[in-house]
Amino acid sequence: MPSSPIFQAAKGTVFRHRKRGSTYTVVASATLQTNSPISDDASVVIYQSEDGKLWVRPVDEFFDGRFEELSPKDAPP
């Protein structure tokens, strides 16, 4: 898990994108190695959409309010 205190989602946690309404499941956390546009060693969230596509977003961006965590009873089967 990244060292960032912001990252609190466990693998398998389901989130809903507030604007689109689509749901995503957290697959893992990772450390990004890059020169730009974000810094090397940035913490990222790896998440999967309902269609199986994998997405990566910086932790700070993932938890900036655009996603809401769903309770297990509200998550899709």
C-alpha positions as CSV (number, residue, x, y, z in Angstrom):
1,M,0.0,0.0,0.0
2,P,1.2,3.5,-0.6
3,S,2.5,5.5,2.3
4,S,0.0,8.3,1.6
5,P,-2.5,8.7,4.5
6,I,-5.2,9.6,1.9
7,F,-5.2,6.1,0.5
8,Q,-7.8,4.1,2.5
9,A,-9.5,1.9,-0.1
10,A,-8.9,-1.8,0.3
11,K,-8.6,-4.1,-2.7
12,G,-12.1,-5.0,-3.8
13,T,-13.7,-1.8,-2.5
14,V,-16.3,-0.5,-5.0
15,F,-16.7,3.2,-5.9
16,R,-19.2,5.1,-8.0
17,H,-18.1,7.9,-10.2
18,R,-20.4,10.8,-9.1
19,K,-20.7,12.4,-12.6
20,R,-21.0,9.3,-14.8
21,G,-22.7,6.9,-12.3
22,S,-20.5,4.0,-13.4
23,T,-19.0,1.7,-10.7
24,Y,-15.3,0.7,-10.3
25,T,-13.6,-1.9,-8.2
26,V,-10.2,-1.1,-6.6
27,V,-7.7,-3.7,-7.9
28,A,-4.5,-2.5,-6.2
29,S,-2.4,0.4,-5.2
30,A,1.0,1.1,-6.9
31,T,3.8,3.5,-7.2
32,L,4.2,5.4,-10.5
33,Q,7.5,5.9,-12.1
34,T,7.5,8.8,-14.6
35,N,9.0,12.2,-15.3
36,S,5.7,13.9,-16.1
37,P,3.0,15.1,-15.7
38,I,3.1,13.9,-12.1
39,S,6.2,13.2,-10.1
40,D,8.1,10.0,-9.9
41,D,7.1,7.7,-7.0
42,A,3.6,9.2,-6.9
43,S,1.0,6.9,-5.2
44,V,-1.7,5.7,-7.6
45,V,-5.0,3.7,-7.4
46,I,-5.6,1.0,-10.0
47,Y,-9.3,0.3,-10.5
48,Q,-11.4,-1.7,-12.9
49,S,-14.6,-0.7,-14.7
50,E,-17.6,-2.9,-15.1
51,D,-16.4,-3.7,-18.7
52,G,-13.1,-5.1,-17.3
53,K,-11.0,-2.1,-18.4
54,L,-8.2,-1.1,-16.0
55,W,-7.7,2.5,-15.0
56,V,-4.9,4.3,-13.1
57,R,-5.3,7.6,-11.3
58,P,-3.2,9.5,-8.7
59,V,-4.4,8.9,-5.1
60,D,-5.1,12.6,-4.5
61,E,-7.2,12.8,-7.7
62,F,-9.1,9.5,-6.9
63,F,-10.1,10.9,-3.5
64,D,-10.8,14.5,-4.5
65,G,-14.6,13.9,-4.4
66,R,-15.3,12.6,-7.8
67,F,-15.8,9.0,-6.5
68,E,-17.9,7.9,-3.7
69,E,-17.4,4.6,-1.8
70,L,-20.3,2.2,-2.0
71,S,-21.3,0.0,0.9
72,P,-21.2,-3.8,0.1
73,K,-25.1,-3.8,-0.1
74,D,-25.1,-1.1,-2.7
75,A,-22.2,-2.5,-4.8
76,P,-23.2,-4.4,-8.0
77,P,-22.9,-8.2,-7.8
